[in-house]
C-alpha cells in the first residue's frame, strides 16, 4: 500500500511534465480516430424524449437484479475465506 499511494501523484507529475515540455502533443492524437475494430455492432439508438415509466421500471429491476447477484457472489467469496 505504501507504493500504491505514491502512484497518483507520480502520474500527475508525469502529466504535468509532458504538458509543460510538449504542449502540442495533445493535438497529435487526432489522426487516429478510425474504429480499430470495425464490424457490424449494434450500439443502440438515441432516445426521442424522456424515458417512459415502463422502461424505467424495467431498468430498475435489471439494476436491482445485478446488484443482488453481486451481493450474493460477494457473500459467497467472503464465506469461502473463513
N, C-alpha and C positions, 0 to 999 in steps of 0.2 A: 504494500500500500504506500510505502514511503516513496517508491519510484513513480507509481501511478499518479500521485498527486502533483508531481512535477511536469507531467506531460502537457496539460493545457497551457500553462504559462510558457513552456518551451515552444509549443506550436504557435502561440501568439507572437512570440519573439521572432520566429522564422517568418511568419506572415508579415510582420512589420518591417523586417529586413528586406524582404522581397518588394514590398510596396515602396520603400524608400529608394532602393537601388535599381529597380526595374519598373518604373511607373507605367510603361506602355505594355508590359506583359499581359495585363488584364484584357487587352484588346486583341490579342493573338489567338484566342480560342474560337473566335467567330467563324473561322474557315471550316471547322469540323462539326457542322450542325446536322449532317446527314444521319439518318437512322442506321445504327450499327447492326441491327438485326431486323432487316425488313421482312415483312411477311404479312399474312392476312390475319391480323389480330383484331378482335372486336373489343374496343375500349369503352363502349357505352356511348350515350348521347347526352347532350346538354338538355337540361330541363327547360320547359317552356312555362315558367312561373313557379310559384311555391309548391312544395310537396303536399300532396293530399294526406288526409288522416289515415287512409288505408296503408299507403306506402310507409308513412311514419311509424305506424304500429308494427308493420312487418319488419322494418329495420330495427326497431327497439327489441322485438322478440329475438331476432337473429343476434343482436349485440348481447343481450342477456344470456342467450344460449352459449355463445362463445366465452363470455366471462365465467359462466358456471363450469364449462368444460375445463377452462384454465385453472379454476379454483380446485376442482376435483383432482386434476393432474398434479397440481402443486401439493395438495394434501397427501396424495399417494407418494410423491417424491420425499416429502418430509417424514412420513411414516416408515419408509424404507430405510432411512438413515438412522432410525432409532434402534 
